[in-house]
Amino acid sequence: MNIASKWIAASALVTAIAAAHVPGALAADKEQVIKDRAALMKQQGADMGAVKGYIDGKGDLAKATASASDLIDTMKKLPDLFPPGTEGPNPEGKYTTKPEIWSDWKGFLATRDTAAEKATTLLAALKGGDMNAITAAFGDMGKSGCGACHGKFREEIKK
């Protein structure tokens, strides 16, 4: 057997071994992606809660401002948390992804971009200190940012 034949045989063996292990690895990876996605969404919910706490007079401006900044940062991570093949319910089983995330990827990214813009506006309002502007930006973030994405790309699981 010459060197080329040995390389071909070795490559075939490696490919066969990898193929045998991929399904389990993909399942584990999918499960981890879904967990990571849920954790990021909870983080975003907590960030919105910190801003709401400030609006309601129960939180401080520094925490609300840091939370709005965090919203901007986490928006950048969203596409990485929705790779193809990771559809399915969140770990609590309350919501599931809609197939439109992947069939309308450009729309998904555009909705994420809008949410990021709303988060940027919210941060600017917090830095400006005008409570009316903060309240309006918070409401717009909830409706046109988070709400728009959830309305189109997330589905509640009815039991």
Backbone as ProteinMPNN parsed JSONL, in Angstrom:
{"seq_chain_A": "MNIASKWIAASALVTAIAAAHVPGALAADKEQVIKDRAALMKQQGADMGAVKGYIDGKGDLAKATASASDLIDTMKKLPDLFPPGTEGPNPEGKYTTKPEIWSDWKGFLATRDTAAEKATTLLAALKGGDMNAITAAFGDMGKSGCGACHGKFREEIKK", "coords_chain_A": {"N_chain_A": [[0.853, -1.168, 0.0], [0.69, 2.125, -0.974], [1.741, 5.478, 0.061], [-0.254, 7.392, -0.568], [-2.54, 5.789, -0.725], [-2.651, 4.898, 1.899], [-3.197, 7.332, 3.221], [-5.714, 7.909, 2.167], [-7.166, 5.727, 3.148], [-6.866, 6.149, 5.906], [-8.139, 8.639, 6.149], [-10.731, 7.927, 5.422], [-11.364, 6.222, 7.534], [-11.237, 7.972, 9.743], [-13.299, 9.722, 9.016], [-15.48, 7.951, 9.075], [-15.525, 7.23, 11.787], [-15.978, 9.738, 12.952], [-18.495, 10.323, 11.846], [-20.023, 8.389, 13.07], [-20.14, 9.326, 15.631], [-21.272, 11.823, 15.503], [-24.214, 12.258, 15.609], [-24.957, 12.057, 18.409], [-23.287, 14.026, 19.435], [-24.239, 16.246, 18.1], [-26.825, 16.362, 19.171], [-26.252, 16.879, 21.86], [-24.948, 19.305, 21.544], [-27.041, 20.834, 20.464], [-28.84, 20.829, 22.595], [-27.309, 22.269, 24.452], [-27.048, 24.723, 23.11], [-29.725, 25.556, 23.115], [-30.102, 25.835, 25.871], [-28.215, 27.875, 26.384], [-29.311, 29.913, 24.832], [-31.773, 30.308, 26.15], [-30.782, 31.192, 28.601], [-29.61, 33.627, 27.86], [-31.891, 35.023, 27.043], [-33.24, 35.18, 29.482], [-31.442, 36.779, 30.826], [-31.714, 39.119, 29.327], [-34.359, 39.677, 29.991], [-34.047, 40.212, 32.726], [-32.469, 42.469, 32.515], [-34.292, 44.243, 31.31], [-36.064, 44.292, 33.416], [-34.554, 45.628, 35.359], [-34.442, 48.189, 34.301], [-37.164, 48.802, 34.303], [-37.581, 48.717, 37.048], [-36.173, 51.013, 37.814], [-37.725, 52.972, 36.522], [-40.077, 52.652, 37.962], [-39.292, 53.653, 40.377], [-37.948, 51.98, 42.096], [-35.428, 51.12, 41.664], [-31.979, 51.866, 40.822], [-30.419, 54.442, 38.819], [-27.856, 53.912, 37.776], [-27.714, 51.092, 37.663], [-29.836, 50.593, 35.911], [-28.904, 51.875, 33.62], [-26.564, 50.401, 33.073], [-27.795, 47.979, 32.545], [-29.296, 48.55, 30.226], [-27.196, 48.993, 28.491], [-26.142, 46.428, 28.511], [-28.218, 45.101, 27.213], [-27.86, 45.995, 24.599], [-25.392, 44.79, 24.029], [-26.055, 42.04, 24.283], [-27.838, 41.718, 22.218], [-26.223, 41.551, 20.01], [-25.27, 38.987, 20.185], [-27.335, 37.269, 19.592], [-27.801, 36.061, 16.89], [-25.87, 33.992, 16.85], [-26.912, 32.22, 18.635], [-28.934, 30.916, 17.449], [-28.409, 28.771, 15.558], [-28.923, 26.854, 12.548], [-30.969, 23.952, 12.905], [-31.437, 23.986, 15.613], [-33.967, 24.177, 16.582], [-36.794, 24.119, 18.789], [-38.268, 23.601, 22.087], [-37.896, 25.855, 24.92], [-35.932, 25.271, 27.933], [-37.79, 25.227, 30.067], [-40.083, 24.536, 28.84], [-42.097, 26.264, 28.066], [-42.125, 27.934, 25.862], [-41.473, 27.81, 22.332], [-39.317, 27.756, 19.487], [-40.158, 29.274, 16.368], [-40.379, 28.063, 13.004], [-39.929, 30.102, 11.245], [-37.756, 31.586, 12.014], [-35.525, 30.501, 10.755], [-36.404, 30.134, 8.129], [-36.932, 32.683, 7.378], [-34.531, 34.165, 7.711], [-33.246, 36.629, 7.141], [-35.276, 38.397, 7.829], [-35.459, 37.788, 10.542], [-32.942, 38.687, 11.424], [-33.245, 41.404, 10.795], [-35.283, 42.112, 12.541], [-33.977, 41.689, 14.947], [-32.021, 43.673, 14.627], [-33.626, 45.962, 14.747], [-34.511, 45.754, 17.386], [-32.056, 46.099, 18.672], [-31.53, 48.739, 17.967], [-33.616, 49.969, 19.357], [-32.829, 49.384, 21.947], [-30.501, 50.9, 22.047], [-31.597, 53.454, 21.853], [-33.014, 53.464, 24.25], [-30.891, 53.352, 26.087], [-29.685, 55.837, 25.531], [-31.747, 57.518, 26.347], [-31.826, 56.948, 29.085], [-29.305, 57.909, 29.814], [-29.741, 60.551, 29.279], [-31.582, 61.305, 31.2], [-34.263, 62.159, 31.287], [-37.3, 61.342, 32.484], [-39.753, 60.929, 31.154], [-38.888, 60.447, 28.527], [-37.367, 58.173, 28.987], [-39.312, 56.357, 29.885], [-40.934, 56.215, 27.594], [-39.102, 55.181, 25.722], [-38.543, 52.743, 26.921], [-41.048, 51.481, 26.771], [-41.275, 51.341, 23.976], [-39.125, 49.691, 23.385], [-39.986, 47.324, 24.588], [-42.322, 46.786, 23.086], [-41.741, 47.144, 20.249], [-39.254, 46.07, 20.041], [-38.359, 43.645, 21.818], [-40.971, 42.488, 21.917], [-41.778, 42.462, 19.194], [-40.037, 40.625, 18.033], [-40.538, 38.302, 19.558], [-43.235, 37.972, 18.976], [-43.253, 37.246, 16.279], [-41.362, 35.189, 16.008], [-41.376, 33.402, 18.124], [-43.186, 30.945, 19.935], [-45.817, 30.272, 22.143], [-46.169, 27.4, 24.118], [-48.926, 25.526, 24.253], [-50.642, 23.839, 26.74]], "CA_chain_A": [[0.0, 0.0, 0.0], [1.529, 3.317, -1.027], [1.395, 6.54, 1.009], [-1.543, 7.982, -0.942], [-3.582, 4.83, -0.343], [-2.741, 4.932, 3.364], [-3.88, 8.585, 3.587], [-7.13, 7.751, 1.813], [-7.744, 4.777, 4.104], [-6.919, 6.822, 7.211], [-9.186, 9.666, 6.057], [-12.021, 7.233, 5.427], [-11.569, 5.73, 8.882], [-11.544, 9.14, 10.583], [-14.631, 10.176, 8.627], [-16.454, 6.969, 9.572], [-15.595, 7.38, 13.25], [-16.635, 11.02, 13.23], [-19.909, 10.202, 11.481], [-20.673, 7.554, 14.07], [-20.287, 10.085, 16.864], [-21.904, 13.125, 15.281], [-25.576, 12.451, 16.091], [-24.952, 12.345, 19.836], [-22.64, 15.314, 19.653], [-25.163, 17.289, 17.651], [-27.909, 16.446, 20.136], [-25.72, 17.568, 23.035], [-24.713, 20.693, 21.159], [-28.351, 21.474, 20.326], [-29.345, 21.035, 23.955], [-26.527, 23.35, 25.054], [-27.428, 25.968, 22.43], [-31.044, 25.944, 23.618], [-29.883, 26.324, 27.243], [-27.528, 29.17, 26.286], [-30.289, 30.851, 24.295], [-32.704, 30.608, 27.239], [-30.061, 31.996, 29.604], [-29.475, 34.992, 27.335], [-33.218, 35.641, 27.092], [-33.493, 35.512, 30.892], [-30.581, 37.921, 31.117], [-32.364, 40.283, 28.738], [-35.524, 39.957, 30.828], [-33.557, 40.845, 33.952], [-32.043, 43.819, 32.132], [-35.519, 45.042, 31.176], [-36.592, 44.448, 34.776], [-33.777, 46.657, 36.058], [-34.897, 49.49, 33.787], [-38.523, 48.98, 34.826], [-37.416, 49.048, 38.465], [-35.809, 52.426, 37.889], [-38.913, 53.756, 36.148], [-41.041, 52.544, 39.063], [-38.725, 54.23, 41.596], [-37.469, 50.905, 42.966], [-34.072, 50.765, 41.267], [-31.154, 53.05, 40.608], [-30.099, 54.81, 37.445], [-26.625, 53.24, 37.335], [-28.044, 49.709, 37.297], [-30.683, 50.648, 34.712], [-28.032, 52.248, 32.497], [-25.733, 49.229, 32.781], [-28.678, 46.963, 31.973], [-29.585, 48.945, 28.843], [-25.962, 48.728, 27.756], [-26.07, 44.976, 28.372], [-29.176, 44.726, 26.17], [-27.197, 46.24, 23.306], [-24.372, 43.74, 23.862], [-26.647, 40.717, 24.089], [-28.474, 41.69, 20.89], [-25.183, 41.137, 19.055], [-25.034, 37.55, 20.344], [-28.505, 36.474, 19.231], [-27.697, 35.168, 15.731], [-25.058, 32.827, 17.17], [-27.685, 31.324, 19.481], [-29.988, 30.314, 16.631], [-27.893, 28.076, 14.371], [-29.867, 25.891, 11.978], [-31.032, 22.665, 13.585], [-31.604, 24.133, 17.065], [-35.351, 24.484, 16.91], [-37.3, 23.351, 19.912], [-38.738, 24.35, 23.252], [-36.936, 26.285, 25.932], [-35.831, 24.238, 28.965], [-38.983, 25.179, 30.916], [-41.178, 24.015, 28.043], [-43.177, 27.257, 27.934], [-42.067, 28.53, 24.533], [-40.649, 27.127, 21.347], [-38.943, 28.553, 18.323], [-40.944, 29.073, 15.148], [-39.498, 27.79, 11.871], [-39.67, 31.356, 10.525], [-36.413, 32.076, 12.355], [-34.581, 30.026, 9.749], [-36.927, 30.32, 6.771], [-36.877, 34.129, 7.127], [-33.347, 34.586, 8.463], [-33.038, 38.077, 6.963], [-36.289, 39.052, 8.663], [-35.046, 37.593, 11.933], [-31.841, 39.621, 11.686], [-33.786, 42.767, 10.746], [-36.017, 42.315, 13.797], [-32.935, 41.838, 15.967], [-31.422, 45.0, 14.426], [-34.582, 46.94, 15.278], [-34.442, 45.656, 18.848], [-30.79, 46.71, 19.079], [-31.724, 50.198, 17.855], [-34.49, 50.367, 20.472], [-31.993, 49.326, 23.155], [-29.612, 52.063, 21.972], [-32.438, 54.615, 22.188], [-33.271, 53.358, 25.684], [-29.661, 53.755, 26.781], [-29.541, 57.285, 25.376], [-32.755, 58.162, 27.202], [-31.36, 56.824, 30.473], [-28.187, 58.835, 29.994], [-30.298, 61.905, 29.228], [-32.216, 61.549, 32.484], [-35.66, 62.598, 31.188], [-38.114, 60.174, 32.817], [-40.739, 60.7, 30.089], [-38.174, 59.827, 27.411], [-36.983, 56.825, 29.429], [-40.531, 55.551, 29.892], [-41.335, 55.995, 26.2], [-38.113, 54.295, 25.096], [-38.741, 51.427, 27.522], [-42.254, 50.921, 26.159], [-40.973, 51.03, 22.577], [-38.244, 48.519, 23.403], [-40.828, 46.169, 24.887], [-43.284, 46.521, 22.008], [-41.143, 47.057, 18.907], [-37.999, 45.335, 20.135], [-38.589, 42.284, 22.326], [-42.29, 42.005, 21.523], [-41.844, 42.197, 17.754], [-39.318, 39.379, 17.775], [-41.27, 37.197, 20.171], [-44.493, 37.799, 18.263], [-43.055, 36.61, 14.979], [-40.414, 34.073, 15.983], [-41.508, 32.549, 19.313], [-44.543, 30.465, 20.105], [-46.133, 29.711, 23.451], [-46.6, 26.011, 24.061], [-50.222, 25.348, 24.937], [-50.734, 22.508, 27.372]], "C_chain_A": [[0.898, 1.231, 0.0], [1.002, 4.386, -0.06], [0.037, 7.156, 0.695], [-2.687, 7.072, -0.522], [-3.764, 4.815, 1.172], [-3.477, 6.183, 3.838], [-5.376, 8.482, 3.293], [-7.808, 6.826, 2.817], [-7.888, 5.42, 5.482], [-8.024, 7.879, 7.23], [-10.567, 9.045, 6.114], [-12.357, 6.736, 6.828], [-11.956, 6.867, 9.823], [-12.952, 9.648, 10.284], [-15.702, 9.239, 9.171], [-16.623, 7.083, 11.081], [-16.32, 8.662, 13.622], [-18.124, 10.929, 12.941], [-20.673, 9.39, 12.519], [-20.949, 8.33, 15.352], [-21.037, 11.396, 16.688], [-23.31, 13.228, 15.832], [-25.656, 12.772, 17.581], [-24.348, 13.695, 20.148], [-23.563, 16.447, 19.232], [-26.309, 17.453, 18.627], [-27.453, 17.191, 21.388], [-25.485, 19.04, 22.727], [-26.026, 21.451, 21.056], [-28.919, 21.792, 21.705], [-28.61, 22.194, 24.633], [-26.878, 24.689, 24.422], [-28.766, 26.461, 22.96], [-30.917, 26.478, 25.045], [-29.219, 27.701, 27.234], [-28.479, 30.261, 25.797], [-31.264, 31.271, 25.394], [-32.038, 31.481, 28.301], [-29.904, 33.436, 29.132], [-30.812, 35.71, 27.381], [-33.585, 36.032, 28.528], [-32.662, 36.715, 31.313], [-31.206, 39.194, 30.551], [-33.609, 40.667, 29.531], [-35.137, 40.652, 32.123], [-33.091, 42.274, 33.667], [-33.257, 44.74, 31.977], [-36.134, 45.293, 32.553], [-35.857, 45.52, 35.564], [-34.189, 48.053, 35.596], [-36.293, 49.788, 34.316], [-38.473, 49.342, 36.302], [-37.054, 50.513, 38.659], [-37.014, 53.313, 37.566], [-39.928, 53.779, 37.282], [-40.514, 53.102, 40.386], [-38.187, 53.197, 42.562], [-36.042, 50.48, 42.645], [-33.263, 52.025, 41.04], [-30.766, 53.216, 39.142], [-28.861, 54.075, 36.93], [-26.911, 51.813, 36.898], [-28.894, 49.682, 36.029], [-29.84, 50.958, 33.478], [-27.14, 51.071, 32.095], [-26.566, 48.129, 32.121], [-29.042, 47.296, 30.526], [-28.361, 48.708, 27.962], [-25.798, 47.23, 27.513], [-27.042, 44.491, 27.302], [-28.56, 44.895, 24.779], [-26.18, 45.134, 23.027], [-24.99, 42.377, 23.575], [-27.369, 40.611, 22.742], [-27.478, 41.202, 19.831], [-24.973, 39.624, 19.064], [-26.169, 36.684, 19.808], [-28.325, 35.576, 18.007], [-26.893, 33.895, 16.01], [-25.828, 31.798, 17.995], [-28.858, 30.676, 18.746], [-29.417, 29.636, 15.396], [-28.949, 27.114, 13.835], [-29.807, 24.559, 12.729], [-31.213, 22.765, 15.086], [-33.015, 24.568, 17.428], [-35.763, 23.657, 18.117], [-37.664, 24.224, 21.092], [-37.603, 24.784, 24.172], [-36.94, 25.25, 27.06], [-37.064, 24.122, 29.871], [-40.188, 24.638, 30.161], [-42.342, 24.975, 27.868], [-43.267, 27.832, 26.523], [-41.217, 27.664, 23.613], [-40.341, 28.084, 20.2], [-39.915, 28.262, 17.186], [-39.977, 28.828, 13.999], [-39.147, 29.048, 11.069], [-38.303, 31.951, 10.862], [-35.442, 31.726, 11.237], [-35.093, 30.226, 8.321], [-36.93, 31.791, 6.379], [-35.713, 34.726, 7.93], [-33.096, 36.084, 8.336], [-34.034, 38.865, 7.787], [-35.962, 38.946, 10.14], [-33.935, 38.58, 12.299], [-32.325, 41.068, 11.679], [-34.543, 43.085, 12.034], [-35.037, 42.481, 14.951], [-32.276, 43.21, 15.863], [-32.324, 46.102, 14.967], [-34.541, 46.935, 16.797], [-33.155, 46.292, 19.369], [-30.873, 48.231, 19.004], [-32.579, 50.716, 19.004], [-33.71, 50.349, 21.781], [-31.035, 50.513, 23.199], [-30.366, 53.339, 22.331], [-32.742, 54.632, 23.685], [-32.048, 53.797, 26.486], [-29.466, 55.261, 26.704], [-30.536, 58.032, 26.261], [-32.337, 58.094, 28.667], [-30.218, 57.783, 30.755], [-28.653, 60.284, 29.991], [-31.048, 62.284, 30.492], [-33.662, 62.016, 32.446], [-36.568, 61.38, 31.378], [-39.175, 59.902, 31.754], [-40.089, 60.006, 28.891], [-37.775, 58.387, 27.76], [-38.19, 55.89, 29.367], [-40.986, 55.226, 28.464], [-40.384, 55.016, 25.507], [-38.245, 52.873, 25.636], [-39.956, 50.737, 26.891], [-42.015, 50.509, 24.714], [-40.065, 49.814, 22.478], [-39.069, 47.261, 23.638], [-41.732, 45.787, 23.733], [-42.594, 46.243, 20.672], [-39.815, 46.319, 18.886], [-38.277, 43.892, 20.525], [-39.899, 41.709, 21.801], [-42.402, 41.657, 20.052], [-41.163, 40.874, 17.418], [-40.091, 38.189, 18.332], [-42.576, 36.93, 19.431], [-44.339, 37.032, 16.965], [-42.268, 35.298, 15.053], [-40.494, 33.129, 17.19], [-42.962, 32.16, 19.47], [-44.714, 29.899, 21.501], [-46.626, 28.278, 23.256], [-47.861, 25.89, 24.897], [-50.29, 23.933, 25.497], [-52.159, 22.162, 27.683]], "O_chain_A": [[1.765, 1.372, 0.863], [-0.05, 4.214, 0.556], [-0.744, 7.417, 1.61], [-3.702, 7.549, -0.014], [-4.886, 4.729, 1.67], [-4.292, 6.107, 4.757], [-6.202, 8.924, 4.092], [-8.909, 7.117, 3.285], [-8.912, 5.255, 6.146], [-8.758, 7.999, 8.211], [-11.467, 9.567, 6.772], [-13.507, 6.82, 7.259], [-12.896, 6.737, 10.607], [-13.708, 9.966, 11.202], [-16.726, 9.699, 9.677], [-17.743, 7.036, 11.59], [-17.176, 8.665, 14.506], [-18.933, 11.419, 13.729], [-21.835, 9.676, 12.808], [-21.894, 8.018, 16.076], [-21.401, 12.02, 17.686], [-23.605, 14.225, 16.491], [-26.376, 13.694, 17.964], [-24.833, 14.421, 21.016], [-23.661, 17.471, 19.908], [-26.731, 18.579, 18.892], [-28.18, 18.034, 21.913], [-25.784, 19.912, 23.543], [-26.12, 22.591, 21.511], [-29.416, 22.892, 21.945], [-29.232, 23.009, 25.314], [-26.994, 25.691, 25.128], [-28.928, 27.652, 23.226], [-31.557, 27.47, 25.391], [-29.616, 28.589, 27.989], [-28.452, 31.39, 26.289], [-31.55, 32.458, 25.55], [-32.66, 32.4, 28.835], [-30.051, 34.367, 29.925], [-30.864, 36.891, 27.723], [-34.171, 37.09, 28.757], [-33.129, 37.568, 32.068], [-31.226, 40.229, 31.218], [-33.883, 41.852, 29.721], [-35.82, 41.574, 32.567], [-33.296, 43.175, 34.48], [-33.249, 45.876, 32.453], [-36.661, 46.373, 32.819], [-36.469, 46.242, 36.351], [-34.274, 48.982, 36.399], [-36.57, 50.912, 34.734], [-39.244, 50.187, 36.758], [-37.568, 51.174, 39.562], [-37.279, 54.289, 38.268], [-40.563, 54.803, 37.534], [-41.204, 53.037, 41.403], [-37.988, 53.501, 43.738], [-35.505, 49.577, 43.286], [-33.805, 53.13, 41.064], [-30.785, 52.272, 38.353], [-28.825, 53.66, 35.772], [-26.403, 51.369, 35.869], [-28.686, 48.831, 35.164], [-30.044, 50.369, 32.416], [-26.983, 50.784, 30.908], [-26.079, 47.431, 31.232], [-29.091, 46.398, 29.686], [-28.487, 48.271, 26.818], [-25.367, 46.813, 26.438], [-26.724, 43.563, 26.557], [-28.724, 44.045, 23.903], [-26.119, 44.607, 21.916], [-24.502, 41.64, 22.718], [-27.492, 39.517, 22.192], [-27.856, 40.522, 18.877], [-24.546, 39.048, 18.063], [-25.981, 35.486, 19.592], [-28.677, 34.399, 18.085], [-27.204, 32.837, 15.464], [-25.439, 30.631, 18.049], [-29.671, 29.976, 19.349], [-29.886, 29.894, 14.288], [-29.778, 26.615, 14.597], [-28.736, 24.104, 13.133], [-31.152, 21.751, 15.78], [-33.236, 25.235, 18.439], [-35.157, 22.631, 18.424], [-37.406, 25.427, 21.1], [-36.527, 24.188, 24.206], [-37.858, 24.433, 27.137], [-37.352, 23.041, 30.386], [-41.207, 24.314, 30.771], [-43.454, 24.55, 27.556], [-44.35, 28.174, 26.049], [-40.363, 26.897, 24.058], [-41.03, 29.083, 19.991], [-40.428, 27.151, 17.058], [-38.858, 29.341, 14.021], [-38.181, 29.053, 10.306], [-37.755, 32.732, 10.084], [-34.634, 32.557, 10.824], [-34.303, 30.461, 7.406], [-36.932, 32.119, 5.192], [-35.889, 35.659, 8.713], [-32.767, 36.741, 9.324], [-33.686, 39.887, 8.379], [-36.161, 39.894, 10.9], [-33.982, 39.223, 13.348], [-31.857, 41.875, 12.482], [-34.453, 44.197, 12.555], [-35.243, 43.316, 15.832], [-31.999, 43.844, 16.881], [-31.847, 47.062, 15.572], [-34.537, 47.994, 17.425], [-33.171, 46.955, 20.406], [-30.349, 48.93, 19.872], [-32.301, 51.778, 19.561], [-33.913, 51.215, 22.632], [-30.786, 51.07, 24.268], [-29.837, 54.202, 23.03], [-32.73, 55.691, 24.313], [-32.176, 54.538, 27.461], [-29.121, 55.895, 27.701], [-30.2, 59.058, 26.852], [-32.479, 59.07, 29.403], [-30.17, 58.402, 31.819], [-28.037, 61.143, 30.622], [-31.14, 63.466, 30.823], [-34.242, 62.25, 33.506], [-36.6, 60.49, 30.528], [-39.47, 58.739, 31.478], [-40.669, 59.088, 28.31], [-37.844, 57.496, 26.913], [-38.097, 54.773, 28.859], [-41.375, 54.096, 28.171], [-40.827, 54.123, 24.785], [-38.078, 51.907, 24.892], [-39.897, 49.563, 26.526], [-42.489, 49.462, 24.273], [-40.226, 48.994, 21.575], [-38.874, 46.25, 22.964], [-41.896, 44.605, 23.431], [-42.845, 45.216, 20.042], [-39.309, 45.982, 17.816], [-38.414, 43.022, 19.665], [-39.937, 40.584, 21.301], [-43.046, 40.671, 19.693], [-41.668, 40.098, 16.606], [-40.273, 37.184, 17.644], [-42.976, 35.776, 19.279], [-45.215, 36.248, 16.598], [-42.49, 34.397, 14.245], [-39.745, 32.154, 17.258], [-43.862, 32.946, 19.175], [-43.872, 29.144, 21.987], [-47.401, 27.99, 22.344], [-47.847, 26.126, 26.105], [-50.024, 22.958, 24.794], [-52.432, 21.086, 28.215]]}, "name": "protein", "num_of_chains": 1, "seq": "MNIASKWIAASALVTAIAAAHVPGALAADKEQVIKDRAALMKQQGADMGAVKGYIDGKGDLAKATASASDLIDTMKKLPDLFPPGTEGPNPEGKYTTKPEIWSDWKGFLATRDTAAEKATTLLAALKGGDMNAITAAFGDMGKSGCGACHGKFREEIKK"}
